[in-house]
Structure formats: C-alpha cells, structure tokens
Amino acid sequence: MSSAGDLPALLRFLTQEAKIPLSTAMSKVQELQKVHLSSAAEISKSKIGTVQDVFQDEKLAKQVLSAAKRVNKKRTSGDISTESLANKKKRAEHPPDNPAAVEASLELPEPITDEDQLQNTVLITNRAPLLLAFAVHLLKYTKPEQPPSSRLSLAQAVVSANSKTKAVSIGLDKGKTAEQEGWGEGHPTAKVMDREIHVMKRWGYEWQSKDDDEKPGSEKKAQMADQEVTERTELQAPPQGDERPPLWGVDLEALRTKAGPSRQGTSNPSGLPVHNAESARAYLLKSFNSASGDDKKATTKQSAASKQAEKEHNLALLLGALDLLIRSWSKTLNSQDLDKRAWSWYTAVRPEVSGGAAGWGEKNQIKLSALLDLRKPG
C-alpha cells in the first residue's frame, strides 16, 4: 500500500512531466495508487492497458507511460532533477559535509514553461514570496556560479531588507533599521534586484567537483566580467584561484539582536547570522495558492498532501513564467542591466494591496500572463 507521502510526488510527475492538467491528475491519483502505480518508476514498468484502464483514453495513457519511462531512465542514469519528497530523506542520509547532496535537496520545482497553461493561470499570494521567487530565479541568470543554497539565502536577504524598510516607512516598526544603524559596516556587499545586501563569502565551499563540466554557470562565468561583489573589507584571506566563491546573505537584524548594543566582534565571519536557505525554500513551496472560481473545488475538501502538491505546482508555473521573461531579456542585457531591470518587472505585476499598515501581508491575485507580457518584443 502506498503512503500519503507518495501523493505529492505522483501529482508532480503527472502535471510537470506527463503534462496532465492538474484537475485531471488529482482525479486519477487514487485510482493509480489502487493498482499499485504510485510513482513514475512503477508506471514505467506497467503495461499500457493498465494505465489506459485508469485514464480511459489511449492517447493520454501513452503520454503518461512515455513520460514515466523517460523520467525513470533519467533517474537510473543519475539525473536527480525529478526527485521530490526523497529530498527530505537525502538530508538525513547525507551529512552537511556532503555539499552536492545538500544543494540537491534545496532545488526548487522544475519550471513549467508551457505558455497555454501560463496564459490562463492566476495565483493568490502576497508580495514577499513573489519578490523571493523573482530574486531566486533572477540569480540563476545574474550569478549563475552561485549554488541553490546561496541563491535562496541572497534572495531572502533582499526580501527581509525590503520588508524591514517597508515596516518602518508605514509605522509598523519604530526606529532605524540595522542597516541604517551601521550594522553592515565592514562586510562585503552584492547587488540583487538593484538592492545592495551584505554578504559573507563561503571560501572553500565546493558544491560540485571542480572537473564537473555540468556545474551551473560554468559557461557563462567567463562571459560575465563585471564584478558583482564590492569589497569593503575582506573577512578572510581568499585561497589561491578561488575568485568568485559562493555567498551567504547576512541577516543584519539578527546580528543586531544577537550582538546587543555593542558591535564588538561583528567582523568574525564564523559567528555571523545568515539567512537560512531551507526556510526560504519552504516559504516558496507553501505561498502560492490557486485562484479558481470553480465551485466544486471550493466545496471539495483537499487533503494536506494534495493541497501542498497544488502549491508546488503553482510555484513551478510561476518559475516558468519568470524564466520566459528573464530569458527573453538575457540575450541582450548583461547581468548588471538585467538585475536593475528586474525590480520594475516585479512592481509591475505584484499583487495590489491596501495602502499603509492595512496592506501589510495582504494577499491578492497575480496573473502569470502579465509576466509574459513583459517579455522583450520579438
């Protein structure tokens, strides 16, 4: 008997790999599980007749079976891009000193770039997770050498700094920000979405083998001569040949709280609080709801697993729309110009909320078609 934990993985396979509409996928998962087809691997070993009995459509059954065989072949050859809930097991099986496994566990859902789906998708969210998604995906283009853990940490630093500034400006938070009080002095900085954030360099962190030609950004690295990290004071002496190390986003607010009224010792990098990549990823996975006017959906009670799978599917759709947008401009804009332009894209599509304190954390619609409309003409 399959476990409830298999459900999100099966839904992700059906919607992302087999390209089945979410509503159809959700109506078929239990039938698949009843005939012991609870994963892509199990489906790939089944007969076409068994799959067709579930979907009642020969073409759809062939589509699902073909996708399952393709996915299973990738997995057996070492491709972990379609792994889902196994990521949680990986964290337990691989200690923190295995960077490749840690980074694999932090990967986000594969972007869905099918324009027909994107044009008709409306999500419900608030501004912070949308900004986080923007920053995380933008970094794949502007800082491709950064591993998933760094992209998540840097993106969260942008969101936190923006939220703190906003809270002060609308009167929800009194006093100055940690940045305004000078807690970032002496730390290197990087620009993300045209906002300067304070970072810590992770010298010596090798998340993949040095001779791995597949390392993200290995081809783009040589093309990006612009220096994105501004040095104020070196926190540690860099090892020879390690020019652009992975980064952490420093949490200045936590640094102020931890250090108290004295700033003594804040230059010690080993004690710096940084934005947590796991928390940022978890925030993204739970923050995007479907905006559906389907009355049946409103009256049908979803299980926690299916609801979570739906949210992860929505995130994959959002990342797909972002990818199509950013990719269209990346062919003509360098990394610095791409970074500067991104903030205007975000403000153009972010959810409309009430003014002042009333709008803090308020949710509203975001149409993915609006992101597609911002693509470079031609």
C-alpha positions as CSV (number, residue, x, y, z in Angstrom):
1,M,0.0,0.0,0.0
2,S,1.4,3.4,-0.9
3,S,1.8,6.1,1.7
4,A,0.3,9.6,1.8
5,G,3.7,10.9,1.3
6,D,3.7,9.5,-2.3
7,L,0.8,11.7,-3.4
8,P,2.7,15.0,-3.9
9,A,5.4,13.2,-5.9
10,L,2.9,11.4,-8.1
11,L,1.0,14.7,-8.7
12,R,4.2,16.5,-9.6
13,F,5.1,13.7,-12.1
14,L,1.6,13.8,-13.7
15,T,1.5,17.6,-14.0
16,Q,5.1,18.5,-14.7
17,E,6.5,15.5,-16.6
18,A,3.4,14.0,-18.2
19,K,1.8,17.4,-18.8
20,I,-1.6,16.3,-17.4
21,P,-3.9,19.2,-16.3
22,L,-3.9,19.4,-12.5
23,S,-7.6,18.8,-12.2
24,T,-7.3,15.5,-14.2
25,A,-4.2,14.5,-12.3
26,M,-5.9,15.0,-8.9
27,S,-8.9,12.9,-10.0
28,K,-6.7,10.0,-11.1
29,V,-4.0,9.7,-8.4
30,Q,-6.1,7.4,-6.1
31,E,-7.0,5.1,-9.0
32,L,-3.3,4.8,-9.8
33,Q,-2.4,4.1,-6.3
34,K,-5.1,1.4,-6.1
35,V,-3.4,-0.5,-8.9
36,H,0.0,0.0,-7.3
37,L,1.2,2.7,-9.7
38,S,2.2,5.3,-7.1
39,S,5.4,6.6,-8.8
40,A,6.9,7.3,-12.2
41,A,9.1,4.2,-11.7
42,E,6.2,1.9,-11.1
43,I,4.2,3.3,-14.0
44,S,7.2,2.9,-16.3
45,K,7.2,-0.8,-15.7
46,S,3.5,-1.3,-16.2
47,K,1.5,-2.2,-19.3
48,I,-0.3,0.3,-21.5
49,G,-3.6,-1.5,-20.8
50,T,-3.2,-0.9,-17.0
51,V,-2.6,2.8,-17.5
52,Q,-5.4,3.1,-20.0
53,D,-7.9,1.5,-17.6
54,V,-7.2,4.4,-15.2
55,F,-7.3,7.3,-17.7
56,Q,-9.9,5.8,-20.1
57,D,-8.1,7.4,-23.0
58,E,-5.4,5.6,-25.1
59,K,-3.6,8.8,-26.1
60,L,-3.4,10.1,-22.5
61,A,-2.3,6.7,-21.3
62,K,0.5,6.6,-23.8
63,Q,1.5,10.1,-22.8
64,V,1.8,9.1,-19.2
65,L,3.6,5.9,-19.8
66,S,6.1,7.6,-22.2
67,A,6.8,10.3,-19.6
68,A,7.3,7.7,-16.9
69,K,9.8,5.8,-18.9
70,R,11.7,9.0,-19.8
71,V,11.8,10.1,-16.1
72,N,12.8,6.6,-14.9
73,K,15.6,6.5,-17.5
74,K,16.9,9.9,-16.3
75,R,16.9,8.7,-12.7
76,T,18.7,5.5,-13.3
77,S,21.4,7.5,-15.1
78,G,21.9,9.8,-12.2
79,D,19.6,12.7,-13.0
80,I,18.1,14.0,-9.7
81,S,16.2,16.8,-11.3
82,T,12.8,15.0,-10.9
83,E,13.3,13.9,-7.3
84,S,10.7,15.2,-4.9
85,L,10.0,14.0,-1.4
86,A,13.1,12.0,-1.5
87,N,14.9,15.3,-0.8
88,K,13.9,15.0,2.8
89,K,15.4,11.6,3.1
90,K,18.6,12.9,1.4
91,R,19.1,15.4,4.2
92,A,19.1,12.7,6.7
93,E,21.2,10.3,4.7
94,H,23.9,12.8,3.7
95,P,25.7,14.7,6.4
96,P,26.2,18.5,6.0
97,D,29.8,17.9,4.7
98,N,28.3,16.5,1.5
99,P,27.6,19.8,-0.3
100,A,26.3,18.2,-3.5
101,A,23.6,16.3,-1.7
102,V,22.7,19.4,0.4
103,E,22.4,21.5,-2.7
104,A,20.3,18.8,-4.5
105,S,17.9,18.9,-1.6
106,L,17.4,22.6,-2.0
107,E,16.4,22.6,-5.7
108,L,13.0,24.1,-6.5
109,P,10.4,22.5,-8.7
110,E,11.3,22.4,-12.4
111,P,9.8,25.5,-14.1
112,I,6.8,24.8,-16.3
113,T,7.1,26.9,-19.4
114,D,4.0,25.8,-21.3
115,E,2.5,29.1,-22.5
116,D,-1.0,27.8,-22.8
117,Q,-1.0,26.9,-19.1
118,L,0.7,30.1,-18.1
119,Q,-1.6,32.4,-20.0
120,N,-4.6,31.1,-18.1
121,T,-3.1,30.8,-14.6
122,V,-4.0,33.2,-11.8
123,L,-2.4,32.8,-8.4
124,I,-3.1,34.2,-5.0
125,T,-0.2,35.3,-2.9
126,N,1.3,38.3,-1.1
127,R,4.2,40.4,-2.1
128,A,7.0,38.9,-0.1
129,P,7.0,35.4,-1.6
130,L,6.6,36.9,-5.1
131,L,9.7,39.0,-4.5
132,L,11.6,36.0,-3.2
133,A,10.7,34.0,-6.3
134,F,11.8,36.9,-8.5
135,A,15.1,37.2,-6.8
136,V,15.9,33.5,-6.6
137,H,15.2,32.9,-10.3
138,L,16.9,36.1,-11.4
139,L,20.1,34.9,-9.6
140,K,20.3,31.9,-11.9
141,Y,21.0,34.4,-14.7
142,T,22.9,37.1,-13.0
143,K,25.0,35.0,-10.6
144,P,25.0,31.5,-12.2
145,E,28.0,30.4,-10.2
146,Q,26.0,30.5,-7.0
147,P,24.6,27.2,-5.7
148,P,20.9,26.9,-4.7
149,S,21.7,27.5,-1.1
150,S,23.4,30.8,-1.9
151,R,20.6,31.9,-4.2
152,L,18.0,31.2,-1.6
153,S,20.0,33.0,1.1
154,L,20.7,36.0,-1.0
155,A,17.1,36.3,-2.2
156,Q,15.8,36.1,1.3
157,A,18.2,38.9,2.3
158,V,16.6,41.1,-0.3
159,V,13.1,40.3,0.9
160,S,14.0,40.8,4.6
161,A,15.7,44.1,3.9
162,N,12.8,45.3,1.8
163,S,10.2,44.2,4.4
164,K,12.1,45.9,7.2
165,T,12.3,49.2,5.3
166,K,8.6,49.0,4.4
167,A,7.6,48.3,8.0
168,V,9.5,51.3,9.2
169,S,8.1,53.5,6.5
170,I,4.4,52.7,7.3
171,G,4.9,52.9,11.0
172,L,4.7,49.2,11.9
173,D,8.2,49.3,13.2
174,K,9.8,52.1,15.2
175,G,13.3,53.3,15.0
176,K,16.0,52.7,12.4
177,T,16.8,49.5,10.5
178,A,20.0,47.6,11.4
179,E,21.4,48.8,8.0
180,Q,20.7,52.4,8.9
181,E,22.4,51.9,12.3
182,G,25.5,50.7,10.6
183,W,25.5,47.0,11.4
184,G,26.6,46.2,7.8
185,E,29.8,48.2,8.1
186,G,32.9,46.2,7.2
187,H,31.0,43.4,5.3
188,P,31.3,42.8,1.6
189,T,28.2,43.6,-0.4
190,A,26.4,42.3,-3.5
191,K,23.6,43.7,-5.6
192,V,20.4,41.7,-6.1
193,M,17.4,43.3,-7.8
194,D,19.3,46.6,-7.7
195,R,19.4,46.4,-3.9
196,E,22.7,46.3,-2.0
197,I,22.8,43.5,0.5
198,H,25.6,42.4,2.9
199,V,27.2,39.0,2.3
200,M,29.6,36.6,3.7
201,K,31.9,34.7,1.4
202,R,32.0,30.9,1.7
203,W,35.6,30.3,0.9
204,G,36.4,26.7,0.0
205,Y,32.8,25.6,-0.3
206,E,32.9,23.1,-3.2
207,W,29.3,22.0,-4.0
208,Q,30.4,20.1,-7.1
209,S,33.5,18.6,-8.4
210,K,36.0,21.1,-9.8
211,D,36.2,19.0,-13.0
212,D,32.4,18.8,-13.4
213,D,31.6,20.4,-16.7
214,E,27.9,20.4,-15.8
215,K,28.4,23.0,-13.0
216,P,25.7,25.7,-13.4
217,G,27.2,28.8,-14.8
218,S,30.5,27.2,-15.9
219,E,30.0,28.5,-19.5
220,K,28.6,31.9,-18.5
221,K,31.3,32.6,-15.9
222,A,33.8,33.6,-18.5
223,Q,31.3,35.9,-20.2
224,M,30.5,37.9,-17.1
225,A,33.4,40.1,-16.5
226,D,31.6,42.6,-14.4
227,Q,32.4,42.5,-10.7
228,E,29.2,41.9,-8.8
229,V,30.6,41.8,-5.3
230,T,32.0,45.0,-3.9
231,E,34.7,44.6,-1.3
232,R,34.7,46.9,1.6
233,T,36.9,44.8,3.9
234,E,38.0,41.2,3.4
235,L,36.6,39.0,6.1
236,Q,39.0,36.2,5.3
237,A,42.1,35.8,3.1
238,P,40.9,34.2,-0.2
239,P,42.5,30.9,-1.2
240,Q,44.5,31.0,-4.4
241,G,42.4,30.7,-7.5
242,D,39.0,30.9,-5.7
243,E,37.8,34.2,-7.4
244,R,34.1,34.1,-7.0
245,P,33.1,32.0,-4.0
246,P,29.5,31.1,-3.0
247,L,27.9,33.7,-0.7
248,W,25.6,33.8,2.2
249,G,23.2,36.7,2.7
250,V,24.0,38.2,6.1
251,D,21.0,38.8,8.4
252,L,21.7,42.2,9.8
253,E,18.6,42.3,12.0
254,A,19.6,39.1,13.7
255,L,23.1,40.3,14.0
256,R,21.9,43.4,15.9
257,T,19.7,41.3,18.2
258,K,22.5,38.8,18.8
259,A,25.2,41.3,19.5
260,G,23.1,43.7,21.6
261,P,24.1,47.3,21.9
262,S,27.8,46.6,21.2
263,R,29.1,45.9,17.7
264,Q,32.2,44.3,19.1
265,G,33.2,41.1,17.3
266,T,30.9,41.5,14.3
267,S,33.7,41.1,11.9
268,N,34.1,37.4,12.9
269,P,32.6,35.6,9.9
270,S,32.1,32.3,11.8
271,G,29.6,33.9,14.1
272,L,27.6,35.9,11.6
273,P,23.9,35.1,11.4
274,V,22.9,34.4,7.8
275,H,19.6,33.9,6.0
276,N,18.6,30.3,6.1
277,A,18.2,28.6,2.7
278,E,15.9,25.8,3.9
279,S,13.5,28.3,5.4
280,A,13.4,30.4,2.2
281,R,12.7,27.3,0.1
282,A,9.9,26.2,2.5
283,Y,8.4,29.6,2.3
284,L,8.3,29.5,-1.5
285,L,6.7,26.0,-1.6
286,K,3.8,27.0,0.6
287,S,3.0,30.5,-0.6
288,F,1.2,30.3,-3.9
289,N,-2.5,29.3,-4.0
290,S,-4.7,28.8,-7.0
291,A,-7.2,31.5,-7.8
292,S,-10.0,29.3,-9.1
293,G,-13.7,30.2,-9.4
294,D,-14.6,26.5,-9.6
295,D,-17.4,26.0,-7.1
296,K,-16.7,22.3,-7.0
297,K,-13.2,22.9,-5.9
298,A,-14.3,25.3,-3.2
299,T,-16.7,22.6,-1.7
300,T,-14.3,19.7,-2.1
301,K,-12.1,19.1,0.9
302,Q,-8.5,18.7,-0.2
303,S,-6.0,16.6,1.8
304,A,-3.0,18.3,3.1
305,A,-0.8,16.4,0.7
306,S,-2.8,17.3,-2.4
307,K,-3.0,20.9,-1.3
308,Q,0.7,21.1,-0.9
309,A,1.3,19.4,-4.3
310,E,-1.0,22.0,-5.8
311,K,1.0,24.8,-4.3
312,E,4.3,23.3,-5.5
313,H,2.7,23.0,-9.0
314,N,1.8,26.7,-8.8
315,L,5.3,27.6,-7.9
316,A,6.6,25.6,-10.9
317,L,4.2,27.7,-13.1
318,L,5.4,30.9,-11.6
319,L,9.1,30.0,-12.1
320,G,8.3,29.1,-15.7
321,A,6.7,32.5,-16.4
322,L,9.7,34.2,-14.7
323,D,12.1,32.1,-16.8
324,L,10.5,33.0,-20.0
325,L,10.6,36.7,-19.0
326,I,14.2,36.8,-17.8
327,R,15.5,34.6,-20.6
328,S,14.0,36.9,-23.2
329,W,16.0,39.8,-21.9
330,S,19.1,37.9,-21.0
331,K,20.1,37.7,-24.7
332,T,20.5,41.5,-25.0
333,L,21.2,42.7,-21.4
334,N,24.3,42.0,-19.3
335,S,23.9,40.7,-15.8
336,Q,24.1,44.2,-14.2
337,D,21.4,45.6,-16.5
338,L,19.2,42.5,-16.0
339,D,19.5,43.0,-12.3
340,K,18.5,46.6,-12.5
341,R,15.5,45.9,-14.8
342,A,14.1,43.2,-12.6
343,W,12.7,45.5,-9.9
344,S,10.5,47.3,-12.4
345,W,9.1,43.9,-13.6
346,Y,8.3,42.9,-10.0
347,T,6.5,46.2,-9.3
348,A,4.5,45.9,-12.5
349,V,3.0,42.5,-11.5
350,R,3.0,42.4,-7.7
351,P,-0.4,42.0,-6.0
352,E,-2.5,45.1,-5.4
353,V,-2.9,45.8,-1.7
354,S,-4.4,48.4,0.6
355,G,-2.2,51.4,1.4
356,G,-0.3,51.7,4.6
357,A,-0.4,49.2,7.5
358,A,-3.7,47.8,6.3
359,G,-2.0,46.3,3.3
360,W,0.8,44.6,5.3
361,G,0.8,40.9,4.3
362,E,-2.4,41.2,2.3
363,K,-2.9,38.7,-0.5
364,N,-4.3,39.3,-4.0
365,Q,-4.1,37.9,-7.5
366,I,-1.1,37.7,-9.8
367,K,-1.8,36.9,-13.4
368,L,1.1,35.0,-15.0
369,S,0.1,36.4,-18.4
370,A,1.2,39.8,-17.0
371,L,4.7,38.4,-16.6
372,L,4.7,37.0,-20.2
373,D,3.6,40.5,-21.5
374,L,6.8,42.0,-20.1
375,R,9.0,39.8,-22.3
376,K,11.3,41.5,-24.8
377,P,9.4,42.1,-28.0
378,G,10.3,39.9,-30.9
